């Protein structure tokens, strides 16, 4: 999510808004927002109604949500989406480019392509985020 935080200003400049949906409690989501210094809202879906409706429940990993990214226009039409595996994520720069193209009225033929996250990469990213933002204990 920190990667999306870095693209947030560009996404806003294109006239779009960014929000995350998490199955975490409000307290957990608030701590993550604070710890990662996320500039966008995290919406809590603790009863999993939203992720169930969008068929994003990952039963194999404790009913958490599969990572996914959606671009929804003002008419509430899904213009682009990618559902991912736990070890793959949509490239936030690609999502930002698609939002920019759509805002400018340009057609986009982009398919949702995830970038591979090699074993240990998420741990490394978490460590780098902690180093850049400071370690916090609860």
C-alpha positions as CSV (number, residue, x, y, z in Angstrom):
1,X,0.0,0.0,0.0
2,X,2.9,2.3,0.6
3,X,3.6,2.1,-3.2
4,X,0.2,3.5,-3.8
5,X,0.8,6.3,-1.3
6,X,3.8,7.4,-3.4
7,X,1.5,7.7,-6.5
8,X,-1.3,9.4,-4.7
9,X,-0.5,13.0,-5.8
10,X,-0.4,11.9,-9.4
11,X,-3.7,10.0,-9.1
12,X,-5.3,13.1,-7.5
13,X,-3.9,15.4,-10.2
14,X,-5.7,13.2,-12.8
15,X,-8.9,14.0,-10.9
16,X,-9.3,10.6,-9.3
17,X,-9.5,9.5,-5.7
18,X,-7.9,6.5,-4.1
19,X,-9.2,4.3,-1.3
20,X,-8.3,0.9,0.1
21,X,-10.6,-1.7,1.5
22,X,-9.3,-3.9,4.3
23,X,-10.8,-6.7,6.4
24,X,-8.9,-5.3,9.4
25,X,-10.6,-3.6,12.3
26,X,-10.7,0.2,12.4
27,X,-8.0,0.2,15.0
28,X,-5.7,-2.0,12.8
29,X,-6.4,0.0,9.6
30,X,-5.8,3.3,11.4
31,X,-2.5,2.0,12.8
32,X,-1.4,0.9,9.3
33,X,-2.5,4.2,7.8
34,X,-0.5,6.0,10.4
35,X,2.6,3.7,10.3
36,X,2.8,3.8,6.5
37,X,1.8,7.5,6.3
38,X,-0.9,6.7,3.8
39,X,-2.6,9.8,2.4
40,X,-5.7,8.0,1.3
41,X,-8.6,6.4,3.3
42,X,-8.7,2.8,4.3
43,X,-12.3,1.5,4.4
44,X,-13.0,-1.4,6.8
45,X,-14.9,-4.5,5.6
46,X,-14.7,-6.5,8.8
47,X,-17.9,-8.5,8.0
48,X,-16.4,-9.2,4.5
49,X,-19.6,-8.2,2.6
50,X,-17.7,-6.2,0.0
51,X,-15.0,-8.7,-0.7
52,X,-17.6,-11.5,-0.8
53,X,-19.7,-9.5,-3.3
54,X,-16.7,-8.9,-5.5
55,X,-15.5,-12.5,-5.2
56,X,-12.2,-11.5,-3.6
57,X,-12.2,-13.7,-0.5
58,X,-9.0,-15.7,-0.1
59,X,-10.2,-18.7,1.9
60,X,-6.8,-20.4,1.8
61,X,-5.3,-17.6,3.9
62,X,-7.9,-17.0,6.6
63,X,-10.6,-15.3,4.6
64,X,-8.6,-12.2,3.9
65,X,-9.0,-10.3,0.6
66,X,-7.1,-11.1,-2.5
67,X,-5.1,-8.0,-3.5
68,X,-7.0,-6.3,-6.2
69,X,-7.2,-2.9,-7.9
70,X,-10.2,-1.3,-9.6
71,X,-10.6,1.9,-11.5
72,X,-14.3,2.9,-11.3
73,X,-15.6,6.0,-13.2
74,X,-18.1,8.6,-12.1
75,X,-20.9,6.5,-13.6
76,X,-19.8,3.7,-11.3
77,X,-18.6,1.5,-14.2
78,X,-15.5,-0.6,-13.6
79,X,-13.1,0.7,-16.3
80,X,-10.2,-1.5,-15.3
81,X,-9.5,-4.2,-12.7
82,X,-7.0,-6.7,-11.7
83,X,-7.4,-9.4,-9.1
84,X,-4.1,-10.7,-7.9
85,X,-2.4,-13.4,-5.9
86,X,-0.8,-12.7,-2.5
87,X,2.6,-12.9,-4.2
88,X,1.7,-10.5,-7.0
89,X,0.6,-6.9,-7.0
90,X,-0.7,-4.4,-9.6
91,X,2.0,-1.9,-10.4
92,X,0.8,1.4,-8.9
93,X,2.6,3.4,-11.6
94,X,0.6,1.5,-14.2
95,X,-2.7,2.2,-12.3
96,X,-1.8,5.9,-12.2
97,X,-1.0,5.9,-16.0
98,X,-4.4,4.3,-16.8
99,X,-6.2,6.8,-14.5
100,X,-4.4,9.7,-16.3
101,X,-5.3,8.3,-19.7
102,X,-8.9,7.9,-18.8
103,X,-9.1,11.4,-17.3
104,X,-7.6,12.8,-20.5
105,X,-10.2,10.9,-22.6
106,X,-7.6,8.7,-24.1
107,X,-8.5,5.1,-24.8
108,X,-6.6,2.6,-22.8
109,X,-6.1,-1.0,-23.8
110,X,-4.1,-1.8,-20.7
111,X,-4.7,-5.2,-19.2
112,X,-4.3,-5.7,-15.5
113,X,-0.8,-7.0,-15.3
114,X,0.6,-7.8,-11.9
115,X,4.3,-7.6,-11.1
116,X,5.8,-10.6,-9.4
117,X,6.8,-10.2,-5.8
118,X,9.6,-12.6,-5.2
119,X,9.9,-14.5,-1.9
120,X,11.3,-12.2,0.7
121,X,10.5,-9.0,-1.2
122,X,7.4,-8.1,0.9
123,X,9.6,-8.6,4.0
124,X,12.3,-6.4,2.5
125,X,9.7,-3.7,1.5
126,X,8.3,-3.8,5.0
127,X,11.8,-3.3,6.4
128,X,12.6,-0.5,4.1
129,X,9.2,1.2,5.0
130,X,10.0,0.8,8.7
131,X,13.5,2.3,8.1
132,X,12.2,5.3,6.2
133,X,9.3,6.0,8.6
134,X,11.0,4.8,11.8
135,X,10.2,1.7,13.9
136,X,7.0,1.8,16.0
137,X,6.0,-0.6,18.6
138,X,2.5,-1.1,20.0
